Amino acid sequence: MRVTDSSQVGSASSHAPQQWALIDWKLVYRNVRVVQKRLAKATQEGNWRKVKALQRMLTRSFSAKALAVKRVTENQGKKTAGVDGELWDTPQIKVAAIAQLKKQRYRPLPLRRVYIPKSNGKERPLGIPTMRDRAMQALYLLALDPVLESVSDPNSYGFRKERCTADAMEQIFKQTCRKVSARWILDADIAGFFDNINHQWMVDHVCIDKSILRQWLKCGVIDRGQLQATSEGSPQGGVISPALANWTLNGLETQLVAHLRAKWGIAKLEKLKVGVTRYADDFIVTGASKELLETEVKPWIEAFLATRGLQLSAAKTRIVHIDEGFDFLGWNFRMYSGKLLIKPSKKNVQAFYDKLRKSIGDHLTVKQEDLVRLLNPMLRGWAQYHRHAVAKQTFARLESLLYWRLWAWAKRRHPNKSAQWIRRKYWRSAGDRNWVFAADVRSENGGKGIVELYSLSATPIQRHRKVQGLYHPYDPKWEMYGASSSDRLVW
């Protein structure tokens, strides 16, 4: 049977559907949304007793549990098992999993440690929870997120609804683009952020069930067959890890501004031109002078981080002038003759080209259409990420490098053929474009078609309209804004 009574959000009803396909997901989303709005309102009113009661009610509800299971069984990690080797890959298992999401007698298993390569050649450790632990984290995240959104800094953009890296880029542009804007930037880097967060600080300050949070933080990790204790830090890879990271750094902007206002006054504060833009654990701080950032802002930030068990990286944290420029989130921000230009950073471009080169080198014998299908998602995703920046010249240069890489790929396959023969076989004209790397393919119904390589240079450059800093996805007064701003692009 279907769940039809919204009052059932308060508990996991015994009348819940016994089949995954029979769950009324529209009603599930509505039930969870109702409580999340109430959580946001209670947080804004400072009624923390009510917040705790609503969180308890939501985490015990069938709707929230079903939604948590749905999330962890439909995301990219659904085929990655934890230390127990279990996957929730059938409807029957998913329905049974809903009933397992209970606080009573819950004990999380250790994380499974895996390593992924970083752009600098090092490896980033990830902790993979079991499916049940992931679902429990997703469940409690539903109750934590409305509270987190209510207390977050206005210019924090990482891992938040309706916010993205392009919002952070546009905010920095607004802070530095004019002649009277801030000219000095504190380009900060936190040393080992996820590895060093103080557990006791999180337990004391994060608005979540303390016993559950403490168990997640202390569950340990299995690395190369050895069980290791986790005495500090928040492991990357968990569903709730980004929210815990955001909570840890919340206040970096608002408390810094409040500190400067109390010390210098409102009138002087405007002249200081201090602004904080943060994406997860990456952030920059603007200021009117180098002395202000060195003697006032940086020491305050160091004290702010120290209470959380964190510290700035001495090697990577620097204070630069906007004419010198700095890299942030894969872009380079720099003033050229009084005009601020945002371009893809050299490091980001080189890393992407290396990825393309490796992908082509690893597929020297595949069919042309298969190579195109391999490269197109990479090219399209990278171009869409940079389409808000001054990237036309970069797109054209990278497309030229890619052409020579593909020419070497084709020449290797046919070492005894002429250049003209290779050109006719692998390249063609399409509309007003020449030298299009394309291949003929057959569709499932037997028809003929063409698959061609995505054109970086044809990607339109579009200005991004930043989300308003005070936007709250769980506040009813912002619903119309959220519905109308799904595509915040302007020419």
ABEGO torsion letter per residue (X at the ends): XBBABAAAAABBBAABBABAAABBAAAAAAAAAAAAAAAAAAAAAGBAAAAAAAAAAAAABAAAAAAAAAAAAABAAAABBBAAGBBBABAAAAAAAAAABBABGBBBBBBBBBBBBBAAGBBBBBBBBBAAAAAAAAAAAAAAAAAAAAABBAABABGBBGBBAAAAAAAAAAAAABAABBABBBBBBBBGAAAABBAAAAAAABBBBAAAAAAAAAAEBBBGGBBBBBABEBBBGBAAAAAAAAAAABGAAAAAAAAAAAAAEAAAAAAAGBBBBBBEABBBBBBABAAAAAAAAAAAAAAAAAAAGBBBBAAABBBBBAAAEBBBGGBBBBBBGGBBBBBBBAAAAAAAAAAAAAAAAABAABBAAAAAAAAAAAAAAAAAAAAABBAAAAAAAAAAAAAAAAAAAAAAABAABBAAAAAAAABBBBEABBGBBBBBBBBAAGBBBBBBBBBAAABBBBBBBBBBAABBAABAAAAAAAAAAABBBBX
